[in-house]
Amino acid sequence: MKMRRGLIFLLLSFSFIKTYSQEWVIIDIVSQNTKELVVYIDDGEKKIERKKLKNPSIVKLIMDYQTKGFQLEKVTQGVELDLNGNFPLNNNRLNNIGITNLTLSNNNRILLWFKKPKK
């Protein structure tokens, strides 16, 4: 009897919970020059899409998404470090210092977080 009351109470409490769903879009600005803007667009539904936009303005990109009903929630910066090359596994007489040909590249990327609240 107690088990049945608890189950009924649990089912009723789930029916009164309101859910609010929001649509999110994350835009990762990979590079920007005077001719184009290269971005990755993640809308959560399909694969991450790489686009080259001919207008290199970030402000215009933000305004385009705001006209589609999205709100700019936050702007974050991501740092991508790439370490490429060969690392010696052993020291010998010719390479006793451990000299390598590693290259380090540092890419600062801007992430734009948009959300569209459900009405």
N, CA, C and O of each residue as an XYZ file, in Angstrom:
476
protein
N       0.823     -1.193      0.000
C       0.000      0.000      0.000
C       0.864      1.252      0.000
O       0.599      2.194     -0.748
N       1.917      1.267      0.853
C       2.810      2.430      0.886
C       3.556      2.571     -0.433
O       3.804      3.679     -0.908
N       3.907      1.433     -1.013
C       4.642      1.446     -2.277
C       3.778      2.035     -3.384
O       4.274      2.789     -4.222
N       2.497      1.701     -3.395
C       1.589      2.198     -4.420
C       1.371      3.702     -4.263
O       1.313      4.417     -5.264
N       1.250      4.194     -3.036
C       1.090      5.627     -2.792
C       2.336      6.389     -3.225
O       2.242      7.467     -3.811
N       3.507      5.820     -2.930
C       4.761      6.466     -3.323
C       4.901      6.549     -4.829
O       5.386      7.547     -5.361
N       4.473      5.488     -5.521
C       4.561      5.479     -6.982
C       3.601      6.494     -7.584
O       3.948      7.192     -8.537
N       2.394      6.578     -7.030
C       1.413      7.553     -7.525
C       1.910      8.972     -7.266
O       1.778      9.836     -8.133
N       2.472      9.224     -6.102
C       3.006     10.540     -5.784
C       4.145     10.903     -6.733
O       4.236     12.043     -7.188
N       5.001      9.951     -7.028
C       6.133     10.188     -7.924
C       5.656     10.518     -9.333
O       6.173     11.444     -9.959
N       4.686      9.782     -9.834
C       4.152     10.057    -11.167
C       3.459     11.405    -11.234
O       3.599     12.118    -12.228
N       2.716     11.769    -10.198
C       2.055     13.077    -10.182
C       3.064     14.214    -10.100
O       2.870     15.260    -10.719
N       4.128     14.021     -9.352
C       5.121     15.096     -9.227
C       5.854     15.315    -10.546
O       6.231     16.445    -10.857
N       6.064     14.258    -11.326
C       6.703     14.426    -12.635
C       5.788     15.145    -13.617
O       6.270     15.827    -14.521
N       4.498     15.006    -13.456
C       3.570     15.641    -14.392
C       3.483     17.151    -14.168
O       3.062     17.877    -15.069
N       3.871     17.638    -12.991
C       3.798     19.067    -12.712
C       5.108     19.806    -12.992
O       5.161     21.028    -12.856
N       6.146     19.098    -13.375
C       7.420     19.744    -13.662
C       7.348     20.387    -15.040
O       7.034     19.728    -16.031
N       7.640     21.665    -15.088
C       7.651     22.369    -16.364
C       9.044     22.255    -16.957
O      10.047     22.406    -16.259
N       9.091     21.993    -18.226
C      10.381     21.914    -18.896
C      10.501     23.064    -19.877
O       9.577     23.379    -20.626
N      11.652     23.667    -19.844
C      11.950     24.751    -20.761
C      13.121     24.315    -21.627
O      14.204     24.006    -21.131
N      12.884     24.296    -22.899
C      13.918     23.862    -23.828
C      14.447     25.073    -24.567
O      13.702     25.991    -24.911
N      15.743     25.056    -24.803
C      16.372     26.146    -25.527
C      17.220     25.569    -26.635
O      17.791     24.486    -26.510
N      17.290     26.294    -27.693
C      18.118     25.904    -28.825
C      19.440     26.675    -28.720
O      19.447     27.900    -28.598
N      20.547     25.946    -28.770
C      21.872     26.546    -28.642
C      22.635     26.425    -29.945
O      22.495     25.440    -30.670
N      23.441     27.428    -30.236
C      24.378     27.400    -31.349
C      25.703     27.939    -30.831
O      25.758     29.015    -30.236
N      26.770     27.182    -31.063
C      28.111     27.615    -30.664
C      28.912     27.833    -31.939
O      29.023     26.935    -32.773
N      29.464     29.024    -32.086
C      30.257     29.363    -33.268
C      31.693     29.546    -32.829
O      31.990     30.376    -31.970
N      32.580     28.769    -33.421
C      34.010     28.806    -33.127
C      34.692     29.526    -34.288
O      34.727     29.015    -35.407
N      35.233     30.711    -34.018
C      35.897     31.497    -35.058
C      37.345     31.035    -35.125
O      38.132     31.301    -34.216
N      37.690     30.343    -36.203
C      39.006     29.742    -36.354
C      40.012     30.756    -36.851
O      41.106     30.868    -36.299
N      39.657     31.493    -37.886
C      40.583     32.501    -38.415
C      39.792     33.633    -39.050
O      38.657     33.462    -39.494
N      40.428     34.785    -39.077
C      39.817     35.978    -39.652
C      40.908     36.753    -40.376
O      41.967     37.027    -39.811
N      40.645     37.101    -41.623
C      41.543     37.982    -42.354
C      40.696     39.001    -43.103
O      39.487     39.080    -42.885
N      41.310     39.771    -43.971
C      40.574     40.848    -44.643
C      39.588     40.335    -45.681
O      38.698     41.078    -46.095
N      39.723     39.077    -46.115
C      38.850     38.551    -47.161
C      37.738     37.656    -46.642
O      36.636     37.656    -47.192
N      38.014     36.884    -45.578
C      37.011     35.918    -45.142
C      37.135     35.608    -43.656
O      38.118     35.943    -42.996
N      36.104     34.963    -43.173
C      36.022     34.522    -41.788
C      35.771     33.015    -41.826
O      34.807     32.564    -42.446
N      36.632     32.232    -41.167
C      36.472     30.776    -41.143
C      35.915     30.396    -39.775
O      36.507     30.716    -38.743
N      34.766     29.708    -39.775
C      34.088     29.367    -38.532
C      33.667     27.903    -38.544
O      33.467     27.308    -39.602
N      33.535     27.334    -37.346
C      32.889     26.040    -37.136
C      31.571     26.328    -36.433
O      31.542     27.057    -35.442
N      30.485     25.760    -36.938
C      29.163     26.007    -36.370
C      28.638     24.694    -35.800
O      28.527     23.696    -36.513
N      28.315     24.705    -34.505
C      27.777     23.536    -33.813
C      26.389     23.891    -33.300
O      26.240     24.672    -32.360
N      25.369     23.300    -33.936
C      24.004     23.557    -33.480
C      23.424     22.402    -32.696
O      22.268     22.456    -32.276
N      24.215     21.349    -32.491
C      23.791     20.230    -31.671
C      22.947     19.201    -32.388
O      22.649     18.155    -31.811
N      22.551     19.453    -33.614
C      21.682     18.521    -34.315
C      22.404     17.719    -35.383
O      22.142     16.529    -35.552
N      23.297     18.353    -36.093
C      24.014     17.643    -37.144
C      25.511     17.775    -36.888
O      25.928     18.285    -35.849
N      26.304     17.317    -37.830
C      27.744     17.397    -37.661
C      28.194     18.855    -37.570
O      27.519     19.760    -38.059
N      29.336     19.060    -36.942
C      29.895     20.403    -36.865
C      30.265     20.836    -38.273
O      30.953     20.121    -39.001
N      29.801     22.005    -38.637
C      29.917     22.473    -40.008
C      30.993     23.561    -40.108
O      31.006     24.509    -39.323
N      31.886     23.409    -41.076
C      32.927     24.409    -41.316
C      32.471     25.303    -42.456
O      32.112     24.819    -43.529
N      32.486     26.619    -42.219
C      32.047     27.566    -43.237
C      33.093     28.647    -43.425
O      33.778     29.048    -42.484
N      33.199     29.105    -44.651
C      34.007     30.278    -44.976
C      33.038     31.386    -45.355
O      32.343     31.301    -46.367
N      33.001     32.417    -44.537
C      32.102     33.532    -44.789
C      32.877     34.636    -45.495
O      33.969     35.009    -45.064
N      32.316     35.154    -46.571
C      33.019     36.162    -47.365
C      33.100     37.507    -46.647
O      34.024     38.283    -46.890
N      32.152     37.784    -45.779
C      32.201     39.027    -45.018
C      32.941     38.743    -43.712
O      32.441     37.982    -42.884
N      34.128     39.339    -43.506
C      34.925     38.988    -42.323
C      34.525     39.712    -41.039
O      35.325     39.776    -40.105
N      33.329     40.251    -40.968
C      32.908     41.016    -39.799
C      32.245     40.107    -38.761
O      31.255     39.435    -39.052
N      32.801     40.097    -37.555
C      32.205     39.331    -36.451
C      30.912     39.996    -35.997
O      29.971     39.313    -35.594
N      30.860     41.323    -36.058
C      29.659     42.056    -35.658
C      28.487     41.693    -36.569
O      27.366     41.503    -36.097
N      28.747     41.596    -37.886
C      27.676     41.211    -38.815
C      27.222     39.786    -38.549
O      26.031     39.491    -38.656
N      28.143     38.898    -38.206
C      27.786     37.514    -37.875
C      26.870     37.473    -36.655
O      25.884     36.737    -36.645
N      27.186     38.251    -35.638
C      26.346     38.321    -34.438
C      24.968     38.885    -34.772
O      23.954     38.374    -34.297
N      24.931     39.931    -35.584
C      23.652     40.539    -35.953
C      22.793     39.582    -36.790
O      21.569     39.572    -36.656
N      23.430     38.779    -37.653
C      22.676     37.795    -38.447
C      21.975     36.786    -37.550
O      20.811     36.457    -37.780
N      22.667     36.294    -36.534
C      22.042     35.326    -35.634
C      20.998     35.980    -34.734
O      20.025     35.329    -34.353
N      21.180     37.247    -34.390
C      20.167     37.925    -33.586
C      18.896     38.160    -34.387
O      17.805     38.152    -33.818
N      19.011     38.368    -35.697
C      17.800     38.515    -36.509
C      17.069     37.183    -36.665
O      15.873     37.165    -36.955
N      17.780     36.067    -36.474
C      17.143     34.746    -36.517
C      16.489     34.391    -35.183
O      15.914     33.310    -35.055
N      16.563     35.274    -34.189
C      15.917     35.039    -32.908
C      16.836     34.558    -31.807
O      16.374     34.267    -30.704
N      18.122     34.467    -32.080
C      19.081     34.022    -31.074
C      19.567     35.207    -30.254
O      19.599     36.342    -30.730
N      19.940     34.923    -29.021
C      20.542     35.931    -28.144
C      21.980     35.526    -27.874
O      22.267     34.357    -27.619
N      22.881     36.494    -27.931
C      24.276     36.215    -27.623
C      24.412     36.116    -26.109
O      24.276     37.114    -25.401
N      24.681     34.903    -25.614
C      24.784     34.675    -24.180
C      26.162     35.033    -23.643
O      26.282     35.741    -22.644
N      27.199     34.542    -24.310
C      28.547     34.839    -23.840
C      29.548     34.681    -24.961
O      29.301     34.007    -25.961
N      30.678     35.320    -24.764
C      31.803     35.224    -25.681
C      32.975     34.718    -24.862
O      33.354     35.329    -23.862
N      33.551     33.594    -25.288
C      34.691     33.033    -24.574
C      35.863     32.892    -25.532
O      35.705     32.897    -26.753
N      37.023     32.768    -24.948
C      38.229     32.605    -25.742
C      38.830     31.245    -25.431
O      38.994     30.873    -24.269
N      39.150     30.519    -26.473
C      39.783     29.221    -26.307
C      41.192     29.268    -26.850
O      41.443     29.898    -27.878
N      42.104     28.615    -26.181
C      43.485     28.561    -26.630
C      43.759     27.138    -27.090
O      43.556     26.179    -26.344
N      44.216     27.016    -28.312
C      44.538     25.720    -28.871
C      46.050     25.642    -29.051
O      46.633     26.425    -29.800
N      46.676     24.703    -28.368
C      48.113     24.511    -28.471
C      48.382     23.258    -29.281
O      47.869     22.184    -28.966
N      49.185     23.395    -30.320
C      49.565     22.254    -31.155
C      51.053     22.016    -30.980
O      51.855     22.939    -31.129
N      51.420     20.803    -30.671
C      52.811     20.407    -30.522
C      53.083     19.348    -31.581
O      52.585     18.226    -31.489
N      53.866     19.703    -32.575
C      54.141     18.808    -33.695
C      55.637     18.543    -33.797
O      56.450     19.399    -33.449
N      55.996     17.368    -34.269
C      57.393     17.042    -34.494
C      57.763     15.705    -33.901
O      56.901     14.913    -33.521
N      59.053     15.465    -33.827
C      59.577     14.208    -33.300
C      60.289     14.446    -31.984
O      60.985     15.446    -31.810
N      60.112     13.538    -31.082
C      60.760     13.603    -29.772
C      61.684     12.387    -29.665
O      61.237     11.259    -29.871
N      62.959     12.598    -29.347
C      63.868     11.444    -29.293
C      63.540     10.535    -28.121
O      63.300     11.003    -27.008
N      63.532      9.242    -28.374
C      63.219      8.282    -27.318
C      64.442      7.876    -26.507
O      64.309      7.437    -25.365
N      65.616      8.017    -27.078
C      66.812      7.624    -26.326
C      67.924      8.638    -26.551
O      67.945      9.335    -27.566
N      68.819      8.711    -25.628
C      69.990      9.577    -25.756
C      71.159      8.719    -26.211
O      71.347      7.606    -25.721
N      71.921      9.222    -27.121
C      73.138      8.545    -27.537
C      74.270      9.574    -27.605
O      74.071     10.730    -27.230
N      75.421      9.181    -28.066
C      76.562     10.109    -28.091
C      76.328     11.272    -29.043
O      76.830     12.372    -28.814
N      75.584     11.041    -30.091
C      75.365     12.107    -31.062
C      74.279     13.073    -30.610
O      74.277     14.243    -30.990
N      73.374     12.582    -29.811
C      72.244     13.412    -29.382
C      72.131     13.353    -27.858
O      71.115     12.904    -27.327
N      73.168     13.803    -27.160
C      73.138     13.685    -25.708
C      72.353     14.800    -25.025
O      72.043     14.690    -23.839
N      72.034     15.846    -25.731
C      71.278     16.946    -25.132
C      69.778     16.690    -25.266
O      68.989     17.227    -24.489
N      69.388     15.896    -26.222
C      67.965     15.645    -26.449
C      67.342     16.695    -27.343
O      66.198     17.091    -27.118
N      68.059     17.154    -28.346
C      67.545     18.172    -29.253
C      66.459     17.542    -30.125
O      66.623     16.446    -30.660
N      65.373     18.248    -30.248
C      64.253     17.752    -31.038
C      63.884     18.779    -32.094
O      64.411     19.892    -32.109
N      62.995     18.404    -32.955
C      62.453     19.356    -33.927
C      60.961     19.583    -33.663
O      60.147     19.554    -34.585
N      60.621     19.806    -32.414
C      59.231     20.065    -32.037
C      58.879     21.513    -32.348
O      59.678     22.419    -32.112
N      57.698     21.723    -32.869
C      57.199     23.076    -33.105
C      55.926     23.269    -32.301
O      55.069     22.386    -32.248
N      55.815     24.402    -31.693
C      54.651     24.738    -30.877
C      53.917     25.886    -31.547
O      54.507     26.934    -31.812
N      52.642     25.697    -31.819
C      51.835     26.777    -32.379
C      50.682     27.068    -31.426
O      50.043     26.159    -30.897
N      50.439     28.343    -31.226
C      49.432     28.814    -30.291
C      48.342     29.524    -31.083
O      48.608     30.541    -31.723
N      47.131     29.009    -31.049
C      46.010     29.609    -31.769
C      44.958     30.064    -30.771
O      44.395     29.253    -30.037
N      44.699     31.358    -30.748
C      43.613     31.883    -29.926
C      42.337     31.854    -30.748
O      42.304     32.342    -31.878
N      41.289     31.282    -30.176
C      40.029     31.170    -30.880
C      38.925     31.798    -30.053
O      38.939     31.745    -28.824
N      37.974     32.391    -30.746
C      36.838     33.044    -30.097
C      35.621     32.151    -30.278
O      35.345     31.677    -31.380
N      34.897     31.924    -29.188
C      33.668     31.129    -29.220
C      32.488     32.046    -28.912
O      32.491     32.754    -27.905
N      31.485     32.029    -29.777
C      30.251     32.790    -29.567
C      29.152     31.810    -29.189
O      28.893     30.854    -29.921
N      28.508     32.038    -28.056
C      27.460     31.154    -27.547
C      26.112     31.852    -27.713
O      25.836     32.849    -27.044
N      25.275     31.323    -28.608
C      23.944     31.866    -28.859
C      22.892     30.910    -28.327
O      23.062     29.692    -28.375
N      21.800     31.475    -27.817
C      20.673     30.616    -27.434
C      19.376     31.261    -27.918
O      19.247     32.483    -27.996
N      18.427     30.389    -28.236
C      17.093     30.825    -28.649
C      16.114     30.243    -27.658
O      15.867     29.037    -27.676
N      15.546     31.070    -26.785
C      14.594     30.532    -25.804
C      13.308     30.055    -26.473
O      12.823     30.645    -27.439
N      12.780     28.972    -25.926
C      11.519     28.443    -26.428
C      10.386     29.281    -25.859
O      10.377     29.616    -24.674
N       9.464     29.605    -26.692
C       8.337     30.475    -26.254
C       7.166     29.662    -25.805
O       6.143     30.220    -25.409
